């Protein structure tokens, strides 16, 4: 079954900021009756989670969950995902993959690790926030975010609220963490935030969480969500996808 993507000229020059970060000129039509081919392409080519890219072997264990929190803090800033991912890898390579090791590291040591990942625009403030967030993780959750999971009780809004209590984590970061952690905390599926829905709209897929959830098996939802976020953030991916699914 073929999926054809047709591009139309931009209707206006609406700034990306007014369209949720997605160019208003990207209008696509899916034909004929199924998006199966499109979804398979998204999963095969672009369906790597951000945790995977950062080298995190995500599991329902304290270490990987904390590392996801660190990645979330870095991705939540106004900086490219590539720089955030590289910086997360440097932070973990420096040995700061647990809340205690993050607290034990000096402010300058954290700045240096971020700098090696070229996270220079926010390196000083982010170093401070990473230390404060690690201390909050130790004080509030005993260094184990599985306790936060139990406290949230399967309620996505409660989960996001608890995440926003961490210094340096705001609504965007809470969305990122929830989107990624649904891989190992299935009670929060489908975790479909505004950025995922924006990517779906670019490809003319129904943007509602229930509709997106029906496009893939439950275990593939985190990967599909990551792929759709990449579509929302990139100017070139829709063109690449159009070529791949012909």
Secondary structure, DSSP 8 states (H G I E B T S, - for coil): ---EE-----S----GGGGTTS-TT----EESS--HHHHHHHHHHH---HHHHTT----SSHHHHHHHHHHHHHHTSSS-HHHHHHHHHHHHHTT--SHHHHHHS-HHHHHHHHHHTT--SSHHHHHHHHHHHHHHHHHHHTT-THHHHHHHTT-HHHHHHHHTTSTT--HHHHHHHHHHHTTT-GGG-S---HHHHHHHHHTT---SHHHHHTTS-GGGHHHHHHHHHHHHH-SSHHHHHHHHT-
